[in-house]
Amino acid sequence: MDDGVDVSNVRPLRAVPDTGPAASKLSLRAVTKSYRQSSGEIVPALADVSLEVAAGEFVCLIGPTGCGKSTLLNLVAGLDRPDEGEILMDGQPIVGPGPDRAVLFQDPALFPWMSVVENIEFALRLSGVPKAERRALAMHWLGQVHLASFAHAQPHEISPGMRQRAVLARSLACQPEVLLADEPFGALDAQSREVLQRELQSVWLETRNTFVFVTHNVREAVFLADRVVLMSARPGTLVAEHRISSPRPREFEDVLLAKVVVDVHDHLLKEVEGVVAPEEDARPDLA
Amino acid sequence: MSRLKRTLAQIWPRAAIIAVIVLLWWAVYATGYWDRVLLPSPARVWRALWGNVTGPTGLLVAAERSILRLFLGLAAAMVIGTPIGLAMAAWKTAQRSVGSLMVGLQALPSIAWLPLATLWLGITEKAVFFVVVMGALPAVAIATAASVRLVPPTLTRAARTLGARRWDLYGHVVLPAAVPGYLAGLQQAWALAWRALMAAELLVAGARGLGHFLARAGALWQTPLMLATMVVIMLVGIGVDFLFSLVDRRVRARRGLVVPA
């Protein structure tokens, strides 16, 4: 009963969400995006993606490489505009990037000419925090990610895992309403990855930001998410979702959680097989 | 490695190359194949060097004047060329118009401006200054534009998601990120300015500097002094390059970039 997976939670996604519950933080409605390649060919990246994310919800997007996960995240970040459809935050259309939506990129984008603490202070300045309060706030958040003793190091002097933690601290310090992550731990070794996943969980349990986290790692998704959403390959579209109701804090050693990982994996594999039909035209209608 | 050992490792290859050149030179001189007026001995050049270092018409005064001209010209080229380069990076139209002009100007040896400059400005300090600025300006503009265009998009994207706009984005992210590339461009620009200056001083009588010193020694058939002046021109170059590489090293080391050996 407490194994976390309830078959009734598993459902195909295509159903267009109704106007959405009032608590929806982010609403993606029939979002479509394509890119023009240098050859002039137009490549569809996202096709008719609809997704509601509740306030304080942790959603993981998983899918094969090239499924448009990063495109989706860039659109929510406001770095790019959708061709069709709309993206709303608190009911308001997103028109550009802003500090209310922090982004963790796979490549930890610290400014190399600033020390770790200066990076955070710079972000605080952009968020309008008065100068007198910046240092203390920056140090507080560095403490939260166990990086206080490296505050004055230059980004190149610390390990990749530490850099990603510094970026996490920088994002959290600005107290964003929504956190967007694009495989932030993808380039780390297995051990640092697990340490950071644990840290992210414990920090998130305190802040409870709305989180959209892109990954291709099912284990990571199950460990972190309230809801795992599967995307199909090009053009990306949402295929299925899986609620993870296991209690937090979660542990990797937890056998029950490991079982959820297997279940989600099996479920997703089935969906992927359904999506990757032998012939494009024979693709089953997933609606 | 100890400090002494490191200093030695810096010095001995430099000393060795000087020794090799002086030895070869002396060996050729000793064969007597060339006239001793056309190719003086290393010792005579050394005496010419020491004998003309000081005094109001000495090499030191000439070098001082030339170095001052170099830095004034380079500063002017930076003041004019940097905004041009920034505009080239910001607007495609500026890149296509002014950018092409800069490429054209870079292809033109700046000494080619001298005849026109002397007509416009007279056989004066101003004409020399003009030639030096025209030598460095295209390099500064092109390097500025390239260094801004090569700023990693990850940094500007990150800054935009943090809420950076306009001046914050440009002044606090794009420009600092472009500094290493800009410095590399300056290292090229000063060398071009230095060459332009030496050429102009050779040709403009009265522009008392190292170039003029060389021209005067040539007119008087003082080959030892000619060679001594050429050595000083090279030494000044090595010294200026050292200054720029010090700044470059500091900037690169702070950012964890590869520091050239």
Interface residues (C-beta under 8 A of the other chain):
Chain A: A77 G78 L79 G96 P97 G98 P99 R101 A102 V103 F105 D107 A109 F111 P112 W113 F122 A123 L126 S127 Q154 P155 H156 E157 R170 C174
Chain B: T154 L155 R157 A158 A159 R160 T161 L162 G163 A164 D168 H172 V173 P176 A177 V179 R254 R255 G256 L257
